[in-house]
Amino acid sequence: MSGLQEIERCAAFITAQVHEPRRGAAPRRLAITVSRQTGAAEPAAVEPLLRLLQSRTPKGERPWTVFDKNLVEKVLEDHHLSSELDRFMPEDAVSPVEDAIQEALGLHPPTDELVRQTAETIRRLVELGNAIIIGRGANVVTADMPHVFHVRLVGSLDRRIERISRLMKLGRKEAEAYILKEDRARARYLKRHYNADVDDPLLYHLVLNTDRFATEVGAEIVAEAALRFAR
């Protein structure tokens, strides 16, 4: 998705949130969290899922919106934080020593506070519904919310290396090193902040092996499963 498309979709989501009339005990809208191994899917793979979900959404409801890299921007906006803090919010567990030094120098608030604020924003977006939240332990953060469907995307290391090599124009060894580094980072983030194992299948409603399905088919599987779950 292009930056402009992402901004327009987020703006539409927020506008619908502001102008939608309040209802009494209206049923909660579906939301989806996506956890993924690095390179398990193309960055644009969420677009077919988005289109399918939007096509099944009644006219007049807020649009389905993806929160991925733009999630950090939303957290900073929600909590009135400087945009410069985005570089201190990787999806990783920064070493305690490095974290303490940065905090002592006043470069950022305590990391645990930033993680708490991220969780607050995730829960607020999910409460609104029609949102796809990617990463940041969103499945654990919203585990107690019954209208949220949790997906994990996995794939063989060989296929993931091929995909990252092509997308990032890296050699095979460099691509493998990048994948292992990113996967370890995401695992540390979840373990440190939520004491959870990212590879625990019980944290998800659906674990999809992307080696076995074309992107469009995988999107259809996720959309159908999520919509059935929401009935």
N, CA, C and O of each residue as an XYZ file, in Angstrom:
924
protein
N       0.845     -1.190      0.000
C       0.000      0.000      0.000
C       0.880      1.240      0.000
O       1.850      1.300      0.756
N       0.566      2.233     -0.832
C       1.362      3.454     -0.887
C       1.103      4.292      0.349
O       0.093      4.126      1.034
N       2.063      5.224      0.632
C       1.909      6.083      1.792
C       0.638      6.902      1.727
O      -0.042      7.076      2.738
N       0.305      7.415      0.533
C      -0.895      8.236      0.371
C      -2.149      7.413      0.628
O      -3.065      7.874      1.309
N      -2.197      6.193      0.086
C      -3.353      5.327      0.309
C      -3.526      5.026      1.794
O      -4.642      5.019      2.314
N      -2.412      4.780      2.462
C      -2.447      4.472      3.886
C      -3.000      5.648      4.677
O      -3.844      5.464      5.554
N      -2.530      6.852      4.375
C      -3.001      8.053      5.060
C      -4.491      8.261      4.817
O      -5.238      8.559      5.750
N      -4.932      8.105      3.555
C      -6.341      8.303      3.217
C      -7.228      7.295      3.950
O      -8.302      7.644      4.440
N      -6.766      6.032      4.020
C      -7.574      5.006      4.680
C      -7.668      5.283      6.186
O      -8.734      5.143      6.785
N      -6.539      5.677      6.789
C      -6.549      6.005      8.220
C      -7.442      7.210      8.499
O      -8.167      7.237      9.493
N      -7.385      8.204      7.618
C      -8.221      9.392      7.789
C      -9.697      9.020      7.721
O     -10.503      9.526      8.501
N     -10.054      8.132      6.786
C     -11.447      7.693      6.670
C     -11.879      6.930      7.910
O     -13.006      7.087      8.380
N     -10.987      6.107      8.437
C     -11.269      5.338      9.648
C     -11.566      6.281     10.808
O     -12.547      6.098     11.529
N     -10.716      7.289     10.984
C     -10.864      8.232     12.090
C     -12.110      9.095     11.914
O     -12.811      9.377     12.886
N     -12.393      9.518     10.674
C     -13.590     10.313     10.412
C     -14.851      9.539     10.760
O     -15.776     10.082     11.362
N     -14.882      8.259     10.375
C     -16.044      7.425     10.691
C     -16.199      7.270     12.192
O     -17.316      7.243     12.709
N     -15.072      7.168     12.894
C     -15.087      7.029     14.342
C     -15.700      8.269     14.987
O     -16.479      8.156     15.933
N     -15.354      9.449     14.481
C     -15.806     10.700     15.072
C     -17.278     10.960     14.785
O     -18.020     11.406     15.660
N     -17.696     10.676     13.551
C     -19.035     11.085     13.123
C     -20.097     10.002     13.263
O     -21.284     10.288     13.103
N     -19.707      8.784     13.552
C     -20.707      7.724     13.660
C     -21.567      7.944     14.896
O     -21.032      8.182     15.980
N     -22.872      7.872     14.760
C     -23.738      8.082     15.920
C     -23.565      6.975     16.947
O     -23.328      5.818     16.600
N     -23.687      7.346     18.210
C     -23.579      6.385     19.297
C     -24.815      5.489     19.323
O     -25.930      5.961     19.103
N     -24.627      4.237     19.583
C     -25.743      3.310     19.740
C     -25.623      2.658     21.104
O     -24.554      2.653     21.714
N     -26.713      2.119     21.564
C     -26.724      1.517     22.880
C     -25.786      0.331     22.990
O     -24.582      0.508     23.176
N     -26.315     -0.861     22.878
C     -25.504     -2.072     23.016
C     -25.255     -2.669     21.642
O     -25.545     -3.842     21.404
N     -24.718     -1.862     20.740
C     -24.429     -2.337     19.382
C     -23.388     -3.445     19.445
O     -22.454     -3.367     20.243
N     -23.532     -4.476     18.615
C     -22.554     -5.559     18.631
C     -21.169     -5.060     18.221
O     -21.043     -4.168     17.381
N     -20.157     -5.634     18.811
C     -18.797     -5.233     18.480
C     -18.423     -5.699     17.094
O     -18.787     -6.794     16.667
N     -17.684     -4.845     16.394
C     -17.208     -5.218     15.073
C     -15.968     -6.092     15.193
O     -15.200     -5.998     16.151
N     -15.802     -6.926     14.208
C     -14.638     -7.800     14.126
C     -13.352     -6.991     13.994
O     -13.335     -5.938     13.356
N     -12.287     -7.484     14.595
C     -10.932     -6.970     14.375
C     -10.017     -8.179     14.235
O     -10.336     -9.267     14.716
N      -8.893     -7.987     13.584
C      -7.972     -9.085     13.308
C      -6.557     -8.666     13.709
O      -6.127     -7.549     13.420
N      -5.840     -9.569     14.374
C      -4.416     -9.335     14.628
C      -3.628    -10.322     13.764
O      -4.046    -11.460     13.551
N      -2.488     -9.857     13.279
C      -1.636    -10.693     12.423
C      -0.226    -10.719     12.989
O       0.429     -9.684     13.114
N       0.227    -11.912     13.326
C       1.615    -12.140     13.716
C       2.262    -12.879     12.550
O       1.621    -13.714     11.912
N       3.541    -12.575     12.266
C       4.137    -13.222     11.089
C       5.624    -13.471     11.282
O       6.335    -12.681     11.902
N       6.072    -14.597     10.731
C       7.498    -14.803     10.609
C       8.016    -13.857      9.526
O       7.308    -13.562      8.563
N       9.235    -13.390      9.686
C       9.800    -12.460      8.713
C       9.866    -13.108      7.333
O      10.438    -14.185      7.165
N       9.270    -12.434      6.350
C       9.283    -12.943      4.990
C       8.227    -13.982      4.693
O       8.226    -14.563      3.608
N       7.319    -14.235      5.635
C       6.285    -15.246      5.396
C       5.246    -14.774      4.383
O       4.498    -15.583      3.834
N       5.200    -13.465      4.134
C       4.250    -12.926      3.154
C       4.806    -11.638      2.573
O       5.627    -10.965      3.195
N       4.356    -11.309      1.390
C       4.721    -10.038      0.766
C       4.117     -8.894      1.582
O       3.051     -9.063      2.174
N       4.775     -7.738      1.624
C       4.197     -6.597      2.331
C       2.801     -6.240      1.830
O       1.955     -5.790      2.603
N       2.562     -6.445      0.526
C       1.261     -6.088     -0.053
C       0.225     -7.199      0.102
O      -0.897     -7.070     -0.386
N       0.596     -8.295      0.783
C      -0.321     -9.431      0.883
C      -1.582     -9.103      1.656
O      -2.592     -9.790      1.507
N      -1.542     -8.061      2.483
C      -2.708     -7.688      3.261
C      -3.782     -7.041      2.396
O      -4.949     -7.006      2.786
N      -3.404     -6.524      1.218
C      -4.372     -5.823      0.366
C      -5.536     -6.715     -0.079
O      -6.686     -6.286      0.010
N      -5.276     -7.955     -0.559
C      -6.415     -8.810     -0.929
C      -7.341     -9.089      0.254
O      -8.560     -9.141      0.096
N      -6.759     -9.266      1.434
C      -7.575     -9.481      2.631
C      -8.423     -8.256      2.919
O      -9.608     -8.369      3.234
N      -7.817     -7.099      2.811
C      -8.527     -5.849      3.046
C      -9.712     -5.699      2.087
O     -10.811     -5.322      2.493
N      -9.469     -6.001      0.812
C     -10.543     -5.886     -0.193
C     -11.691     -6.854      0.104
O     -12.862     -6.489      0.001
N     -11.348     -8.081      0.471
C     -12.383     -9.074      0.762
C     -13.233     -8.665      1.958
O     -14.459     -8.775      1.924
N     -12.584     -8.198      3.005
C     -13.317     -7.784      4.195
C     -14.187     -6.563      3.912
O     -15.323     -6.476      4.378
N     -13.643     -5.624      3.146
C     -14.408     -4.419      2.828
C     -15.619     -4.756      1.972
O     -16.678     -4.146      2.119
N     -15.465     -5.726      1.081
C     -16.587     -6.113      0.214
C     -17.725     -6.751      1.004
O     -18.864     -6.786      0.538
N     -17.420     -7.252      2.187
C     -18.446     -7.893      3.030
C     -18.921     -6.964      4.152
O     -19.659     -7.386      5.043
N     -18.499     -5.711      4.104
C     -18.866     -4.756      5.155
C     -20.040     -3.902      4.695
O     -19.995     -3.329      3.606
N     -21.097     -3.807      5.511
C     -22.262     -2.994      5.121
C     -21.882     -1.563      4.785
O     -21.005     -0.976      5.420
N     -22.535     -1.016      3.802
C     -22.287      0.359      3.379
C     -22.540      1.315      4.540
O     -23.519      1.178      5.273
N     -21.652      2.275      4.691
C     -21.805      3.269      5.744
C     -20.973      2.986      6.977
O     -20.760      3.877      7.800
N     -20.491      1.737      7.120
C     -19.629      1.436      8.257
C     -18.224      1.950      7.996
O     -17.844      2.183      6.848
N     -17.454      2.127      9.061
C     -16.078      2.600      8.912
C     -15.300      1.614      8.053
O     -15.564      0.412      8.102
N     -14.363      2.094      7.280
C     -13.608      1.214      6.394
C     -12.653      0.325      7.188
O     -12.185      0.698      8.263
N     -12.376     -0.842      6.645
C     -11.325     -1.674      7.214
C      -9.988     -0.964      7.021
O      -9.710     -0.430      5.947
N      -9.172     -0.961      8.057
C      -7.907     -0.235      8.036
C      -6.800     -1.101      8.616
O      -7.000     -1.798      9.611
N      -5.629     -1.052      7.984
C      -4.457     -1.801      8.457
C      -3.573     -0.880      9.284
O      -3.284      0.247      8.881
N      -3.148     -1.367     10.440
C      -2.202     -0.647     11.276
C      -0.952     -1.505     11.406
O      -0.946     -2.528     12.091
N       0.110     -1.062     10.729
C       1.376     -1.783     10.718
C       2.461     -0.802     11.164
O       2.572     -0.513     12.356
N       3.246     -0.295     10.247
C       4.252      0.708     10.601
C       3.590      1.993     11.087
O       4.144      2.701     11.927
N       2.417      2.289     10.563
C       1.704      3.499     10.985
C       1.144      3.383     12.403
O       0.642      4.365     12.950
N       1.225      2.191     13.003
C       0.738      2.027     14.371
C       1.547      2.884     15.341
O       0.984      3.480     16.259
N       2.862      2.951     15.144
C       3.707      3.771     16.018
C       3.278      5.234     15.947
O       3.212      5.915     16.970
N       2.986      5.716     14.742
C       2.536      7.099     14.586
C       1.235      7.328     15.361
O       1.043      8.382     15.967
N       0.353      6.339     15.333
C      -0.923      6.453     16.049
C      -0.695      6.477     17.560
O      -1.365      7.223     18.273
N       0.242      5.669     18.051
C       0.563      5.655     19.479
C       1.084      7.022     19.910
O       0.645      7.566     20.924
N       2.017      7.574     19.143
C       2.590      8.877     19.476
C       1.518      9.965     19.469
O       1.513     10.854     20.320
N       0.618      9.880     18.502
C      -0.476     10.860     18.417
C      -1.424     10.714     19.606
O      -1.794     11.707     20.232
N      -1.815      9.481     19.918
C      -2.763      9.240     21.007
C      -2.251      9.750     22.346
O      -3.015     10.269     23.160
N      -0.943      9.595     22.563
C      -0.371      9.910     23.876
C       0.432     11.216     23.876
O       1.190     11.501     24.804
N       0.242     12.000     22.806
C       0.844     13.333     22.723
C       2.368     13.288     22.928
O       2.941     14.058     23.698
N       2.989     12.356     22.208
C       4.429     12.171     22.294
C       5.104     12.720     21.034
O       4.484     12.817     19.976
N       6.362     13.071     21.165
C       7.115     13.607     20.031
C       7.283     12.552     18.947
O       7.516     11.379     19.237
N       7.163     12.980     17.701
C       7.353     12.062     16.573
C       8.774     11.511     16.527
O       9.024     10.483     15.899
N       9.708     12.197     17.195
C      11.094     11.741     17.215
C      11.270     10.449     18.023
O      12.302      9.786     17.920
N      10.260     10.096     18.826
C      10.370      8.893     19.642
C      10.195      7.612     18.836
O      10.440      6.518     19.345
N       9.766      7.745     17.561
C       9.516      6.534     16.787
C      10.759      5.664     16.649
O      10.646      4.443     16.535
N      11.953      6.275     16.657
C      13.177      5.486     16.506
C      13.519      4.701     17.769
O      14.379      3.822     17.733
N      12.857      5.009     18.886
C      13.089      4.276     20.123
C      11.999      3.238     20.373
O      11.886      2.700     21.475
N      11.197      2.960     19.343
C      10.084      2.014     19.521
C      10.150      0.859     18.524
O       9.169      0.584     17.832
N      11.298      0.177     18.445
C      11.370     -0.980     17.549
C      10.558     -2.132     18.127
O      10.293     -2.182     19.328
N      10.165     -3.063     17.247
C       9.463     -4.251     17.731
C      10.531     -5.239     18.215
O      10.766     -6.281     17.602
N      11.162     -4.881     19.325
C      12.279     -5.649     19.847
C      12.422     -5.309     21.326
O      11.860     -4.329     21.815
N      13.184     -6.140     22.019
C      13.515     -5.854     23.400
C      14.916     -5.257     23.424
O      15.903     -5.971     23.247
N      15.001     -3.961     23.641
C      16.295     -3.296     23.727
C      17.005     -3.813     24.972
O      16.353     -4.094     25.978
N      18.329     -3.943     24.924
C      19.073     -4.449     26.080
C      18.818     -3.545     27.280
O      18.714     -2.329     27.120
N      18.714     -4.123     28.494
C      18.445     -3.310     29.690
C      19.460     -2.194     29.876
O      19.098     -1.093     30.290
N      20.737     -2.466     29.573
C      21.772     -1.452     29.752
C      21.544     -0.286     28.796
O      21.552      0.874     29.208
N      21.341     -0.602     27.507
C      21.097      0.437     26.509
C      19.839      1.224     26.852
O      19.805      2.449     26.734
N      18.809      0.504     27.276
C      17.546      1.150     27.620
C      17.736      2.116     28.793
O      17.220      3.233     28.773
N      18.480      1.677     29.813
C      18.705      2.513     30.996
C      19.504      3.767     30.643
O      19.222      4.853     31.149
N      20.501      3.609     29.775
C      21.314      4.759     29.367
C      20.465      5.782     28.614
O      20.527      6.981     28.884
N      19.664      5.278     27.653
C      18.821      6.182     26.871
C      17.808      6.912     27.759
O      17.550      8.102     27.585
N      17.243      6.166     28.715
C      16.275      6.783     29.622
C      16.947      7.819     30.509
O      16.402      8.901     30.727
N      18.152      7.486     31.031
C      18.881      8.410     31.895
C      19.253      9.691     31.163
O      19.299     10.766     31.759
N      19.516      9.569     29.874
C      19.862     10.738     29.060
C      18.623     11.539     28.645
O      18.728     12.588     28.009
N      17.471     11.029     29.013
C      16.241     11.729     28.672
C      15.838     11.597     27.218
O      15.076     12.415     26.702
N      16.355     10.553     26.547
C      16.041     10.385     25.127
C      14.627      9.860     24.914
O      14.013     10.130     23.882
N      14.120      9.128     25.866
C      12.753      8.595     25.741
C      12.219      8.231     27.116
O      12.994      8.053     28.055
N      10.890      8.118     27.244
C      10.303      7.627     28.493
C      10.718      6.167     28.697
O      11.265      5.553     27.781
N      10.470      5.605     29.874
C      10.790      4.191     30.089
C      10.155      3.314     29.007
O       9.006      3.527     28.619
N      10.912      2.330     28.525
C      10.406      1.459     27.462
C       9.109      0.780     27.868
O       8.190      0.652     27.059
N       9.032      0.339     29.137
C       7.810     -0.325     29.593
C       6.606      0.602     29.471
O       5.492      0.146     29.210
N       6.828      1.915     29.661
C       5.737      2.875     29.523
C       5.314      3.003     28.057
O       4.123      3.085     27.754
N       6.293      3.021     27.157
C       5.971      3.084     25.727
C       5.212      1.838     25.285
O       4.288      1.927     24.476
N       5.596      0.685     25.808
C       4.901     -0.560     25.471
C       3.467     -0.520     26.017
O       2.529     -0.950     25.346
N       3.310     -0.001     27.236
C       1.961      0.110     27.815
C       1.084      1.028     26.965
O      -0.082      0.724     26.716
N       1.644      2.142     26.527
C       0.880      3.071     25.696
C       0.545      2.459     24.340
O      -0.531      2.694     23.790
N       1.474      1.674     23.809
C       1.201      0.969     22.553
C       0.031      0.010     22.733
O      -0.852     -0.071     21.880
N       0.030     -0.716     23.851
C      -1.057     -1.661     24.129
C      -2.395     -0.932     24.265
O      -3.424     -1.428     23.805
N      -2.382      0.237     24.894
C      -3.621      1.013     25.043
C      -4.184      1.404     23.677
O      -5.387      1.301     23.436
N      -3.301      1.852     22.794
C      -3.750      2.246     21.457
C      -4.273      1.042     20.686
O      -5.297      1.140     20.010
N      -3.587     -0.085     20.779
C      -4.046     -1.305     20.100
C      -5.444     -1.676     20.571
O      -6.317     -1.963     19.752
N      -5.662     -1.672     21.864
C      -6.971     -2.055     22.396
C      -8.061     -1.067     21.964
O      -9.197     -1.465     21.705
N      -7.713      0.205     21.887
C      -8.708      1.194     21.453
C      -9.093      0.988     19.989
O     -10.270      1.058     19.636
N      -8.098      0.735     19.142
C      -8.369      0.502     17.726
C      -9.195     -0.766     17.528
O     -10.108     -0.806     16.704
N      -8.860     -1.789     18.292
C      -9.571     -3.057     18.189
C     -11.000     -2.909     18.704
O     -11.922     -3.512     18.156
N     -11.188     -2.117     19.744
C     -12.535     -1.893     20.278
C     -13.424     -1.235     19.227
O     -14.621     -1.514     19.160
N     -12.839     -0.360     18.406
C     -13.603      0.291     17.339
C     -13.989     -0.695     16.247
O     -15.022     -0.539     15.596
N     -13.152     -1.714     16.048
C     -13.435     -2.743     15.048
C     -13.005     -2.366     13.643
O     -12.541     -1.254     13.392
N     -13.172     -3.329     12.718
C     -12.785     -3.146     11.313
C     -11.324     -2.715     11.194
O     -10.980     -1.886     10.352
N     -10.470     -3.285     12.042
C      -9.055     -2.954     12.050
C      -8.230     -4.230     11.980
O      -8.572     -5.241     12.594
N      -7.140     -4.172     11.225
C      -6.167     -5.252     11.174
C      -4.895     -4.715     11.810
O      -4.295     -3.771     11.298
N      -4.478     -5.310     12.924
C      -3.296     -4.864     13.652
C      -2.183     -5.880     13.400
O      -2.348     -7.070     13.667
N      -1.062     -5.407     12.889
C       0.053     -6.291     12.560
C       1.178     -6.120     13.573
O       1.684     -5.018     13.782
N       1.562     -7.240     14.201
C       2.701     -7.245     15.108
C       2.431     -6.606     16.450
O       1.280     -6.422     16.845
N       3.524     -6.262     17.163
C       3.483     -5.593     18.460
C       2.781     -6.406     19.538
O       2.294     -5.842     20.518
N       2.722     -7.731     19.371
C       2.081     -8.565     20.376
C       0.599     -8.305     20.509
O       0.013     -8.539     21.567
N      -0.019     -7.814     19.427
C      -1.438     -7.429     19.493
C      -2.337     -8.596     19.868
O      -3.369     -8.405     20.512
N      -1.947     -9.815     19.465
C      -2.782    -10.967     19.803
C      -2.810    -11.215     21.306
O      -3.836    -11.630     21.845
N      -1.695    -10.964     21.990
C      -1.646    -11.140     23.445
C      -2.330     -9.970     24.137
O      -3.056    -10.154     25.114
N      -2.095     -8.776     23.632
C      -2.696     -7.563     24.205
C      -4.220     -7.657     24.200
O      -4.875     -7.170     25.121
N      -4.781     -8.276     23.176
C      -6.251     -8.331     23.020
C      -6.807     -9.731     23.260
O      -7.928    -10.032     22.849
N      -6.041    -10.579     23.916
C      -6.462    -11.976     24.101
C      -7.790    -12.108     24.842
O      -8.502    -13.096     24.660
N      -8.131    -11.126     25.674
C      -9.371    -11.194     26.449
C     -10.550    -10.546     25.731
O     -11.639    -10.455     26.297
N     -10.353    -10.098     24.499
C     -11.416     -9.401     23.766
C     -12.044    -10.396     22.775
O     -11.393    -10.785     21.805
N     -13.278    -10.804     23.002
C     -13.861    -11.923     22.261
C     -14.177    -11.669     20.792
O     -14.486    -12.612     20.063
N     -14.106    -10.417     20.339
C     -14.430    -10.116     18.948
C     -13.186     -9.998     18.078
O     -13.264     -9.497     16.957
N     -12.033    -10.455     18.579
C     -10.767    -10.314     17.850
C     -10.281    -11.679     17.387
O     -10.206    -12.626     18.170
N      -9.953    -11.766     16.103
C      -9.497    -13.006     15.476
C      -7.986    -12.920     15.275
O      -7.485    -11.953     14.700
N      -7.263    -13.937     15.751
C      -5.802    -13.902     15.758
C      -5.219    -14.860     14.715
O      -5.553    -16.044     14.688
N      -4.343    -14.326     13.859
C      -3.741    -15.093     12.764
C      -2.219    -15.089     12.906
O      -1.630    -14.080     13.293
N      -1.595    -16.209     12.594
C      -0.133    -16.311     12.545
C       0.264    -16.815     11.159
O      -0.227    -17.850     10.709
N       1.152    -16.084     10.484
C       1.639    -16.470      9.165
C       3.041    -17.054      9.301
O       3.937    -16.421      9.860
N       3.221    -18.271      8.784
C       4.512    -18.940      8.858
C       4.899    -19.444      7.473
O       4.070    -19.503      6.565
N       6.169    -19.807      7.326
C       6.640    -20.353      6.051
C       8.012    -20.972      6.236
O       8.693    -20.705      7.226
N       8.412    -21.788      5.297
C       9.729    -22.411      5.380
C      10.813    -21.341      5.264
O      10.614    -20.303      4.633
N      11.956    -21.607      5.880
C      13.052    -20.642      5.827
C      13.503    -20.415      4.389
O      13.805    -19.281      4.018
N      13.555    -21.462      3.571
C      13.987    -21.312      2.175
C      13.094    -20.347      1.410
O      13.589    -19.467      0.705
N      11.790    -20.508      1.544
C      10.871    -19.632      0.820
C      10.953    -18.200      1.342
O      10.841    -17.239      0.580
N      11.147    -18.076      2.629
C      11.234    -16.737      3.211
C      12.530    -16.038      2.777
O      12.546    -14.830      2.545
N      13.607    -16.812      2.672
C      14.863    -16.252      2.186
C      14.703    -15.777      0.743
O      15.166    -14.694      0.386
N      14.047    -16.587     -0.081
C      13.818    -16.196     -1.479
C      13.050    -14.879     -1.550
O      13.384    -13.992     -2.336
N      12.022    -14.768     -0.719
C      11.172    -13.574     -0.765
C      11.939    -12.337     -0.306
O      11.881    -11.294     -0.955
N      12.657    -12.450      0.810
C      13.407    -11.302      1.330
C      14.550    -10.929      0.392
O      14.838     -9.746      0.209
N      15.200    -11.919     -0.201
C      16.278    -11.639     -1.168
C      15.763    -10.792     -2.310
O      16.417     -9.840     -2.736
N      14.574    -11.146     -2.811
C      13.989    -10.433     -3.948
C      13.512     -9.039     -3.539
O      13.755     -8.065     -4.251
N      12.840     -8.943     -2.403
C      12.264     -7.670     -1.989
C      13.317     -6.657     -1.565
O      13.180     -5.461     -1.821
N      14.377     -7.150     -0.910
C      15.375     -6.241     -0.359
C      16.678     -6.237     -1.161
O      17.637     -5.541     -0.828
N      16.677     -7.043     -2.237
C      17.866     -7.125     -3.097
C      19.114     -7.502     -2.287
O      20.147     -6.837     -2.354
N      18.982     -8.589     -1.523
C      20.067     -9.097     -0.703
C      20.530    -10.445     -1.219
O      19.765    -11.161     -1.866
N      21.768    -10.795     -0.940
C      22.240    -12.138     -1.218
C      21.598    -13.110     -0.246
O      21.003    -12.706      0.753
N      21.724    -14.397     -0.548
C      21.053    -15.408      0.272
C      21.506    -15.358      1.734
O      20.673    -15.413      2.639
N      22.809    -15.255      1.972
C      23.309    -15.237      3.339
C      22.839    -14.002      4.083
O      22.466    -14.080      5.253
N      22.857    -12.861      3.405
C      22.407    -11.620      4.032
C      20.906    -11.689      4.358
O      20.466    -11.226      5.410
N      20.140    -12.271      3.443
C      18.698    -12.390      3.660
C      18.401    -13.311      4.846
O      17.529    -13.026      5.666
N      19.136    -14.412      4.921
C      18.933    -15.340      6.046
C      19.290    -14.674      7.367
O      18.571    -14.824      8.355
N      20.401    -13.938      7.388
C      20.808    -13.244      8.613
C      19.759    -12.222      9.036
O      19.453    -12.086     10.221
N      19.211    -11.502      8.051
C      18.178    -10.496      8.335
C      16.937    -11.167      8.931
O      16.382    -10.683      9.918
N      16.507    -12.274      8.336
C      15.315    -12.985      8.814
C      15.502    -13.461     10.248
O      14.632    -13.254     11.094
N      16.623    -14.090     10.517
C      16.864    -14.627     11.859
C      16.939    -13.505     12.890
O      16.452    -13.653     14.011
N      17.544    -12.392     12.511
C      17.631    -11.244     13.424
C      16.247    -10.690     13.733
O      15.924    -10.435     14.893
N      15.428    -10.503     12.700
C      14.084     -9.957     12.890
C      13.200    -10.912     13.690
O      12.456    -10.478     14.569
N      13.277    -12.202     13.393
C      12.458    -13.174     14.123
C      12.847    -13.220     15.598
O      11.981    -13.302     16.469
N      14.153    -13.167     15.879
C      14.589    -13.159     17.278
C      14.110    -11.896     17.980
O      13.714    -11.936     19.145
N      14.148    -10.770     17.263
C      13.709     -9.506     17.849
C      12.234     -9.557     18.240
O      11.859     -9.133     19.334
N      11.408    -10.075     17.348
C       9.966    -10.149     17.638
C       9.693    -11.109     18.785
O       8.824    -10.863     19.621
N      10.444    -12.206     18.818
C      10.269    -13.181     19.902
C      10.665    -12.568     21.243
O       9.993    -12.787     22.251
N      11.758    -11.797     21.255
C      12.203    -11.149     22.501
C      11.180    -10.128     22.987
O      10.902    -10.032     24.182
N      10.623     -9.369     22.044
C       9.627     -8.350     22.399
C       8.458     -8.998     23.145
O       8.041     -8.513     24.197
N       7.942    -10.077     22.602
C       6.789    -10.746     23.202
C       7.153    -11.388     24.535
O       6.373    -11.352     25.487
N       8.342    -11.976     24.595
C       8.763    -12.663     25.824
C       9.006    -11.664     26.942
O       8.550    -11.863     28.068
N       9.724    -10.588     26.634
C      10.072     -9.616     27.679
C       8.855     -8.894     28.217
O       8.687     -8.762     29.429
N       8.003     -8.426     27.314
C       6.911     -7.561     27.748
C       5.634     -8.310     28.115
O       4.819     -7.798     28.882
N       5.448     -9.528     27.572
C       4.201    -10.250     27.844
C       4.420    -11.691     28.304
O       3.460    -12.436     28.502
N       5.676    -12.076     28.472
C       6.018    -13.429     28.908
C       5.282    -14.483     28.070
O       4.734    -15.450     28.599
N       5.285    -14.271     26.768
C       4.593    -15.177     25.849
C       5.566    -15.660     24.774
O       6.535    -14.979     24.439
N       5.288    -16.841     24.248
C       6.104    -17.442     23.192
C       5.421    -17.193     21.856
O       4.314    -17.677     21.621
N       6.077    -16.441     20.983
C       5.468    -16.068     19.708
C       5.097    -17.288     18.867
O       4.191    -17.210     18.037
N       5.785    -18.419     19.071
C       5.516    -19.618     18.281
C       4.490    -20.556     18.918
O       4.253    -21.649     18.404
N       3.886    -20.145     20.019
C       2.861    -20.967     20.670
C       1.592    -20.935     19.827
O       0.948    -19.889     19.743
N       1.207    -22.059     19.193
C       0.025    -22.043     18.318
C      -1.273    -21.759     19.061
O      -2.266    -21.368     18.448
N      -1.274    -21.954     20.381
C      -2.494    -21.732     21.154
C      -2.823    -20.246     21.314
O      -3.891    -19.893     21.812
N      -1.906    -19.386     20.892
C      -2.171    -17.945     20.953
C      -2.993    -17.457     19.762
O      -3.388    -16.292     19.715
N      -3.252    -18.344     18.801
C      -3.881    -17.935     17.541
C      -5.113    -18.795     17.232
O      -5.197    -19.959     17.625
N      -6.063    -18.183     16.515
C      -7.188    -18.953     15.997
C      -6.782    -19.728     14.751
O      -7.284    -20.823     14.496
N      -5.866    -19.150     13.977
C      -5.478    -19.733     12.699
C      -3.981    -19.534     12.474
O      -3.478    -18.415     12.571
N      -3.264    -20.631     12.170
C      -1.866    -20.566     11.761
C      -1.823    -21.000     10.297
O      -2.198    -22.124      9.961
N      -1.360    -20.095      9.430
C      -1.400    -20.341      7.984
C       0.013    -20.489      7.430
O       0.843    -19.593      7.581
N       0.278    -21.620      6.790
C       1.557    -21.861      6.126
C       1.486    -21.245      4.731
O       0.820    -21.779      3.844
N       2.167    -20.132      4.544
C       2.058    -19.410      3.274
C       2.789    -20.101      2.124
O       2.639    -19.702      0.969
N       3.582    -21.136      2.429
C       4.195    -21.931      1.352
C       3.123    -22.650      0.539
O       3.306    -22.921     -0.648
N       2.003    -22.954      1.195
C       0.999    -23.844      0.614
C      -0.093    -23.133     -0.163
O      -0.885    -23.780     -0.848
N      -0.147    -21.801     -0.068
C      -1.256    -21.087     -0.704
C      -0.758    -19.832     -1.429
O       0.133    -19.136     -0.943
N      -1.331    -19.560     -2.569
C      -1.084    -18.290     -3.243
C      -1.659    -17.173     -2.371
O      -2.534    -17.417     -1.540
N      -1.173    -15.969     -2.561
C      -1.587    -14.843     -1.722
C      -3.098    -14.661     -1.698
O      -3.683    -14.489     -0.628
N      -3.732    -14.697     -2.856
C      -5.185    -14.487     -2.936
C      -5.940    -15.581     -2.191
O      -6.924    -15.306     -1.504
N      -5.479    -16.816     -2.330
C      -6.145    -17.942     -1.655
C      -5.972    -17.811     -0.150
O      -6.920    -18.021      0.607
N      -4.765    -17.464      0.286
C      -4.538    -17.272      1.711
C      -5.437    -16.185      2.284
O      -5.968    -16.329      3.385
N      -5.606    -15.102      1.538
C      -6.485    -14.017      1.982
C      -7.926    -14.501      2.108
O      -8.634    -14.136      3.047
N      -8.350    -15.324      1.156
C      -9.714    -15.868      1.209
C      -9.901    -16.751      2.438
O     -10.946    -16.698      3.087
N      -8.894    -17.562      2.760
C      -8.976    -18.441      3.929
C      -9.095    -17.620      5.208
O      -9.945    -17.899      6.053
N      -8.244    -16.609      5.346
C      -8.270    -15.775      6.549
C      -9.588    -15.023      6.653
O     -10.200    -14.992      7.721
N     -10.029    -14.419      5.564
C     -11.276    -13.643      5.586
C     -12.473    -14.514      5.936
O     -13.294    -14.140      6.773
N     -12.573    -15.672      5.300
C     -13.713    -16.555      5.560
C     -13.709    -17.053      6.999
O     -14.749    -17.083      7.657
N     -12.527    -17.445      7.485
C     -12.428    -17.942      8.855
C     -12.786    -16.845      9.850
O     -13.517    -17.092     10.809
N     -12.277    -15.634      9.628
C     -12.544    -14.527     10.541
C     -14.020    -14.137     10.542
O     -14.595    -13.875     11.598
N     -14.629    -14.098      9.365
C     -16.033    -13.715      9.276
C     -16.937    -14.777      9.887
O     -17.948    -14.441     10.504
N     -16.596    -16.037      9.730
C     -17.361    -17.108     10.386
C     -17.217    -17.010     11.890
O     -18.182    -17.202     12.629
N     -16.007    -16.712     12.343
C     -15.743    -16.546     13.773
C     -16.611    -15.446     14.353
O     -17.080    -15.557     15.487
N     -16.833    -14.374     13.580
C     -17.552    -13.207     14.093
C     -19.061    -13.402     14.132
O     -19.768    -12.585     14.724
N     -19.565    -14.450     13.523
C     -21.029    -14.630     13.484
C     -21.602    -14.984     14.846
O     -22.813    -15.166     14.978
